[in-house]
Amino acid sequence: MPRFVVYSEEKKFMWDGAAYDARAQAEQVRSSYEKNGFETRLVEEEGKCLLYSRRVAAQQAAPEGG
């Protein structure tokens, strides 16, 4: 069973839940995530490609008196 979470460069990445048979397929999905503002890591494990991603939420200031 793949890990649901991996840490890279002290950042937390979550598995997308799919085990890709072909690296090219994983790279295509990776590209889509990156176009949508996600950081990604591709890990090969037990002959499968696993894709992990993370996105930093934009910080919003709380309204004063809120």
Backbone hydrogen bonds in HBPLUS format (Angstrom, degrees):
<---DONOR---> <-ACCEPTOR-->    atom                        ^
c    i                          cat <-CA-CA->   ^        H-A-AA   ^      H-
h    n   atom  resd res      DA  || num        DHA   H-A  angle D-A-AA Bond
n    s   type  num  typ     dist DA aas  dist angle  dist       angle   num
A0015-TRP N   A0004-PHE O   2.87 MM  11  5.05 162.1  1.90 142.5 144.1     1
A0006-VAL N   A0013-PHE O   2.99 MM   7  5.31 158.1  2.04 147.3 154.1     2
A0013-PHE N   A0006-VAL O   2.83 MM   7  5.31 161.4  1.86 168.3 172.1     3
A0008-SER N   A0011-LYS O   2.97 MM   3  5.27 154.0  2.03 145.8 152.3     4
A0011-LYS N   A0008-SER O   2.91 MM   3  5.27 146.7  2.02 110.4 120.5     5
A0014-MET N   A0053-SER O   2.92 MM  39  5.42 165.3  1.95 151.3 146.4     6
A0053-SER N   A0014-MET O   2.89 MM  39  5.42 158.4  1.94 142.4 143.4     7
A0016-ASP N   A0051-LEU O   3.00 MM  35  6.01 153.0  2.07 176.0 170.9     8
A0020-TYR N   A0049-CYS O   2.91 MM  29  4.96 156.1  1.97 159.0 151.2     9
A0049-CYS N   A0020-TYR O   2.86 MM  29  4.96 169.1  1.87 148.0 151.7    10
A0025-GLN N   A0022-ALA O   3.14 MM   3  5.34 124.5  2.47 100.1 113.1    11
A0026-ALA N   A0022-ALA O   3.22 MM   4  6.63 159.0  2.27 149.9 155.2    12
A0027-GLU N   A0023-ARG O   2.82 MM   4  6.09 155.2  1.88 154.5 162.1    13
A0028-GLN N   A0024-ALA O   3.03 MM   4  6.23 145.0  2.16 140.0 148.7    14
A0029-VAL N   A0025-GLN O   3.16 MM   4  6.51 159.1  2.21 149.6 154.0    15
A0030-ARG N   A0026-ALA O   2.82 MM   4  6.00 157.8  1.87 148.4 155.8    16
A0031-SER N   A0027-GLU O   2.94 MM   4  6.09 156.3  2.00 143.8 148.9    17
A0032-SER N   A0028-GLN O   3.25 MM   4  6.55 151.6  2.34 140.7 147.6    18
A0033-TYR N   A0029-VAL O   3.00 MM   4  6.39 157.9  2.04 154.6 160.2    19
A0034-GLU N   A0030-ARG O   2.92 MM   4  6.21 164.0  1.95 156.2 160.5    20
A0035-LYS N   A0031-SER O   2.98 MM   4  6.19 149.4  2.08 145.5 153.3    21
A0036-ASN N   A0033-TYR O   2.97 MM   3  5.16 137.0  2.16 100.5 113.3    22
A0038-PHE N   A0033-TYR O   3.13 MM   5  5.42 164.1  2.16 139.2 136.6    23
A0037-GLY N   A0034-GLU O   3.11 MM   3  5.15 157.5  2.16 110.1 109.9    24
A0039-GLU N   A0054-ARG O   2.79 MM  15  5.30 163.5  1.82 161.8 165.1    25
A0054-ARG N   A0039-GLU O   2.92 MM  15  5.30 142.8  2.06 148.9 153.6    26
A0041-ARG N   A0052-TYR O   2.82 MM  11  5.12 147.6  1.93 146.6 149.6    27
A0052-TYR N   A0041-ARG O   2.86 MM  11  5.12 168.1  1.88 162.2 164.7    28
A0043-VAL N   A0050-LEU O   2.85 MM   7  5.12 170.4  1.86 155.6 158.9    29
A0050-LEU N   A0043-VAL O   2.69 MM   7  5.12 170.0  1.70 159.1 162.8    30
A0045-GLU N   A0048-LYS O   2.84 MM   3  5.36 157.8  1.89 155.3 161.9    31
A0048-LYS N   A0045-GLU O   2.98 MM   3  5.36 162.2  2.01 117.2 123.0    32
A0066-GLY N   A0063-PRO O   3.15 MM   3  5.25 146.0  2.27 132.8 130.4    33
